[in-house]
Amino acid sequence: MWIVAIGWMYVVTLMAATEPSVVGGMMTFLGYGVLPLSLVLYLGGVRLRRRPRAAPRSEPGAAPDDADPPGH
């Protein structure tokens, strides 16, 4: 997924560089690059952020990570 993001930002950077004005280039870079890519990467990472939380629930006999060992 990272290679696609890097490739997309490369294309958007070249698109922004060919705009006739600096403001147009910045709007192209933000509108086609940064904002959509941040949304896609955030939504794509939701599954990865949920995985560690779901791991202790998957094993019924597993102790929570913050529990102290017996005798301490």
VMD Tcl script that builds the backbone (N, CA, C; Angstrom):
set m [mol new atoms 216]
animate dup $m
set s [atomselect $m all]
$s set {name element resname resid chain x y z} {
  {N N MET 1 A 0.817 -1.186 0.000}
  {CA C MET 1 A 0.000 0.000 0.000}
  {C C MET 1 A 0.868 1.259 0.000}
  {N N TRP 2 A 2.038 1.157 0.630}
  {CA C TRP 2 A 2.923 2.318 0.676}
  {C C TRP 2 A 3.469 2.673 -0.697}
  {N N ILE 3 A 3.746 1.670 -1.526}
  {CA C ILE 3 A 4.296 1.960 -2.855}
  {C C ILE 3 A 3.273 2.695 -3.719}
  {N N VAL 4 A 2.008 2.361 -3.543}
  {CA C VAL 4 A 0.953 3.063 -4.276}
  {C C VAL 4 A 0.852 4.506 -3.792}
  {N N ALA 5 A 0.950 4.717 -2.491}
  {CA C ALA 5 A 0.891 6.071 -1.940}
  {C C ALA 5 A 2.063 6.916 -2.432}
  {N N ILE 6 A 3.249 6.329 -2.451}
  {CA C ILE 6 A 4.427 7.063 -2.929}
  {C C ILE 6 A 4.287 7.388 -4.409}
  {N N GLY 7 A 3.814 6.437 -5.190}
  {CA C GLY 7 A 3.610 6.673 -6.616}
  {C C GLY 7 A 2.563 7.742 -6.878}
  {N N TRP 8 A 1.477 7.706 -6.113}
  {CA C TRP 8 A 0.430 8.711 -6.288}
  {C C TRP 8 A 0.949 10.100 -5.925}
  {N N MET 9 A 1.714 10.208 -4.855}
  {CA C MET 9 A 2.247 11.513 -4.489}
  {C C MET 9 A 3.255 12.019 -5.528}
  {N N TYR 10 A 3.982 11.117 -6.168}
  {CA C TYR 10 A 4.898 11.514 -7.240}
  {C C TYR 10 A 4.117 12.114 -8.410}
  {N N VAL 11 A 3.051 11.446 -8.795}
  {CA C VAL 11 A 2.229 11.934 -9.904}
  {C C VAL 11 A 1.599 13.277 -9.552}
  {N N VAL 12 A 1.069 13.395 -8.347}
  {CA C VAL 12 A 0.429 14.644 -7.936}
  {C C VAL 12 A 1.448 15.772 -7.854}
  {N N THR 13 A 2.654 15.482 -7.414}
  {CA C THR 13 A 3.699 16.507 -7.369}
  {C C THR 13 A 4.026 17.012 -8.769}
  {N N LEU 14 A 4.105 16.100 -9.723}
  {CA C LEU 14 A 4.362 16.525 -11.102}
  {C C LEU 14 A 3.184 17.319 -11.664}
  {N N MET 15 A 1.962 16.926 -11.314}
  {CA C MET 15 A 0.791 17.693 -11.752}
  {C C MET 15 A 0.826 19.098 -11.168}
  {N N ALA 16 A 1.174 19.195 -9.889}
  {CA C ALA 16 A 1.211 20.505 -9.234}
  {C C ALA 16 A 2.323 21.374 -9.816}
  {N N ALA 17 A 3.417 20.768 -10.207}
  {CA C ALA 17 A 4.532 21.540 -10.768}
  {C C ALA 17 A 4.197 22.141 -12.128}
  {N N THR 18 A 3.235 21.554 -12.827}
  {CA C THR 18 A 2.884 22.070 -14.152}
  {C C THR 18 A 1.758 23.094 -14.113}
  {N N GLU 19 A 1.255 23.416 -12.944}
  {CA C GLU 19 A 0.205 24.437 -12.846}
  {C C GLU 19 A 0.803 25.808 -13.171}
  {N N PRO 20 A 0.000 26.690 -13.776}
  {CA C PRO 20 A 0.539 28.005 -14.162}
  {C C PRO 20 A 0.824 28.944 -12.995}
  {N N SER 21 A 0.200 28.732 -11.833}
  {CA C SER 21 A 0.466 29.618 -10.697}
  {C C SER 21 A 0.833 28.789 -9.467}
  {N N VAL 22 A 1.474 29.452 -8.522}
  {CA C VAL 22 A 1.881 28.778 -7.292}
  {C C VAL 22 A 0.651 28.370 -6.479}
  {N N VAL 23 A -0.347 29.248 -6.424}
  {CA C VAL 23 A -1.561 28.937 -5.669}
  {C C VAL 23 A -2.288 27.754 -6.305}
  {N N GLY 24 A -2.342 27.718 -7.609}
  {CA C GLY 24 A -2.953 26.578 -8.301}
  {C C GLY 24 A -2.204 25.285 -8.034}
  {N N GLY 25 A -0.882 25.363 -7.987}
  {CA C GLY 25 A -0.071 24.184 -7.680}
  {C C GLY 25 A -0.303 23.683 -6.269}
  {N N MET 26 A -0.403 24.610 -5.328}
  {CA C MET 26 A -0.658 24.199 -3.944}
  {C C MET 26 A -2.052 23.599 -3.801}
  {N N MET 27 A -3.028 24.173 -4.468}
  {CA C MET 27 A -4.390 23.628 -4.393}
  {C C MET 27 A -4.454 22.254 -5.051}
  {N N THR 28 A -3.752 22.072 -6.151}
  {CA C THR 28 A -3.697 20.757 -6.799}
  {C C THR 28 A -3.033 19.745 -5.883}
  {N N PHE 29 A -1.932 20.137 -5.266}
  {CA C PHE 29 A -1.212 19.222 -4.377}
  {C C PHE 29 A -2.071 18.822 -3.180}
  {N N LEU 30 A -2.756 19.792 -2.591}
  {CA C LEU 30 A -3.610 19.486 -1.442}
  {C C LEU 30 A -4.881 18.741 -1.866}
  {N N GLY 31 A -5.502 19.199 -2.942}
  {CA C GLY 31 A -6.788 18.635 -3.359}
  {C C GLY 31 A -6.704 17.247 -3.954}
  {N N TYR 32 A -5.658 16.983 -4.718}
  {CA C TYR 32 A -5.498 15.671 -5.350}
  {C C TYR 32 A -4.535 14.754 -4.604}
  {N N GLY 33 A -3.734 15.324 -3.722}
  {CA C GLY 33 A -2.701 14.524 -3.088}
  {C C GLY 33 A -2.878 14.311 -1.603}
  {N N VAL 34 A -2.649 15.350 -0.830}
  {CA C VAL 34 A -2.557 15.207 0.617}
  {C C VAL 34 A -3.888 14.811 1.246}
  {N N LEU 35 A -4.947 15.522 0.934}
  {CA C LEU 35 A -6.232 15.237 1.572}
  {C C LEU 35 A -6.789 13.861 1.219}
  {N N PRO 36 A -6.896 13.496 -0.066}
  {CA C PRO 36 A -7.415 12.152 -0.364}
  {C C PRO 36 A -6.509 11.033 0.135}
  {N N LEU 37 A -5.205 11.228 0.032}
  {CA C LEU 37 A -4.292 10.177 0.465}
  {C C LEU 37 A -4.326 9.990 1.981}
  {N N SER 38 A -4.456 11.071 2.727}
  {CA C SER 38 A -4.560 10.928 4.180}
  {C C SER 38 A -5.842 10.197 4.563}
  {N N LEU 39 A -6.924 10.451 3.861}
  {CA C LEU 39 A -8.171 9.742 4.128}
  {C C LEU 39 A -8.045 8.257 3.802}
  {N N VAL 40 A -7.454 7.941 2.672}
  {CA C VAL 40 A -7.295 6.535 2.280}
  {C C VAL 40 A -6.366 5.800 3.242}
  {N N LEU 41 A -5.267 6.428 3.632}
  {CA C LEU 41 A -4.345 5.774 4.563}
  {C C LEU 41 A -4.964 5.615 5.948}
  {N N TYR 42 A -5.768 6.590 6.374}
  {CA C TYR 42 A -6.437 6.466 7.663}
  {C C TYR 42 A -7.448 5.323 7.635}
  {N N LEU 43 A -8.269 5.279 6.598}
  {CA C LEU 43 A -9.269 4.210 6.506}
  {C C LEU 43 A -8.619 2.848 6.293}
  {N N GLY 44 A -7.515 2.804 5.590}
  {CA C GLY 44 A -6.809 1.548 5.397}
  {C C GLY 44 A -6.121 1.057 6.662}
  {N N GLY 45 A -5.783 1.953 7.556}
  {CA C GLY 45 A -5.119 1.574 8.789}
  {C C GLY 45 A -6.061 1.198 9.917}
  {N N VAL 46 A -7.370 1.372 9.728}
  {CA C VAL 46 A -8.333 1.030 10.778}
  {C C VAL 46 A -8.242 -0.447 11.116}
  {N N ARG 47 A -8.133 -1.271 10.125}
  {CA C ARG 47 A -8.042 -2.715 10.346}
  {C C ARG 47 A -6.782 -3.065 11.134}
  {N N LEU 48 A -5.676 -2.391 10.832}
  {CA C LEU 48 A -4.429 -2.652 11.548}
  {C C LEU 48 A -4.490 -2.164 12.989}
  {N N ARG 49 A -5.213 -1.066 13.231}
  {CA C ARG 49 A -5.323 -0.567 14.600}
  {C C ARG 49 A -6.258 -1.427 15.436}
  {N N ARG 50 A -7.228 -2.076 14.835}
  {CA C ARG 50 A -8.155 -2.929 15.576}
  {C C ARG 50 A -7.542 -4.273 15.932}
  {N N ARG 51 A -6.607 -4.745 15.152}
  {CA C ARG 51 A -6.053 -6.085 15.341}
  {C C ARG 51 A -5.441 -6.298 16.728}
  {N N PRO 52 A -4.608 -5.399 17.267}
  {CA C PRO 52 A -4.045 -5.650 18.606}
  {C C PRO 52 A -5.110 -5.666 19.703}
  {N N ARG 53 A -6.160 -4.886 19.568}
  {CA C ARG 53 A -7.213 -4.880 20.575}
  {C C ARG 53 A -8.001 -6.180 20.575}
  {N N ALA 54 A -8.191 -6.774 19.413}
  {CA C ALA 54 A -8.993 -7.987 19.304}
  {C C ALA 54 A -8.210 -9.233 19.699}
  {N N ALA 55 A -6.890 -9.161 19.757}
  {CA C ALA 55 A -6.075 -10.338 20.043}
  {C C ALA 55 A -6.358 -10.955 21.415}
  {N N PRO 56 A -6.429 -10.201 22.531}
  {CA C PRO 56 A -6.705 -10.854 23.822}
  {C C PRO 56 A -8.096 -11.476 23.890}
  {N N ARG 57 A -9.057 -10.932 23.182}
  {CA C ARG 57 A -10.404 -11.487 23.199}
  {C C ARG 57 A -10.491 -12.806 22.460}
  {N N SER 58 A -9.587 -13.039 21.511}
  {CA C SER 58 A -9.661 -14.255 20.713}
  {C C SER 58 A -9.292 -15.496 21.521}
  {N N GLU 59 A -8.490 -15.337 22.562}
  {CA C GLU 59 A -8.098 -16.459 23.404}
  {C C GLU 59 A -8.828 -16.350 24.736}
  {N N PRO 60 A -9.752 -17.271 25.024}
  {CA C PRO 60 A -10.542 -17.130 26.247}
  {C C PRO 60 A -9.728 -17.246 27.530}
  {N N GLY 61 A -8.644 -18.017 27.550}
  {CA C GLY 61 A -7.865 -18.196 28.769}
  {C C GLY 61 A -6.723 -17.222 28.924}
  {N N ALA 62 A -6.564 -16.305 28.000}
  {CA C ALA 62 A -5.425 -15.386 28.039}
  {C C ALA 62 A -5.637 -14.315 29.093}
  {N N ALA 63 A -4.563 -14.007 29.817}
  {CA C ALA 63 A -4.619 -12.959 30.836}
  {C C ALA 63 A -4.418 -11.607 30.160}
  {N N PRO 64 A -5.013 -10.555 30.697}
  {CA C PRO 64 A -4.771 -9.223 30.131}
  {C C PRO 64 A -3.318 -8.807 30.302}
  {N N ASP 65 A -2.845 -7.938 29.439}
  {CA C ASP 65 A -1.445 -7.513 29.461}
  {C C ASP 65 A -1.092 -6.717 30.715}
  {N N ASP 66 A -2.059 -5.977 31.284}
  {CA C ASP 66 A -1.746 -5.129 32.413}
  {C C ASP 66 A -1.916 -5.834 33.764}
  {N N ALA 67 A -2.227 -7.110 33.765}
  {CA C ALA 67 A -2.405 -7.852 35.013}
  {C C ALA 67 A -1.039 -8.177 35.626}
  {N N ASP 68 A -0.954 -8.042 36.947}
  {CA C ASP 68 A 0.286 -8.387 37.655}
  {C C ASP 68 A 0.382 -9.899 37.811}
  {N N PRO 69 A 1.585 -10.446 37.735}
  {CA C PRO 69 A 1.735 -11.879 37.966}
  {C C PRO 69 A 1.428 -12.212 39.420}
  {N N PRO 70 A 1.023 -13.436 39.722}
  {CA C PRO 70 A 0.702 -13.795 41.101}
  {C C PRO 70 A 1.911 -13.620 42.019}
  {N N GLY 71 A 1.656 -13.114 43.211}
  {CA C GLY 71 A 2.706 -12.938 44.191}
  {C C GLY 71 A 3.411 -11.608 44.128}
  {N N HIS 72 A 2.999 -10.724 43.249}
  {CA C HIS 72 A 3.653 -9.414 43.143}
  {C C HIS 72 A 2.719 -8.324 43.529}
}
mol reanalyze $m
mol bondsrecalc $m
mol representation Tube
mol addrep $m
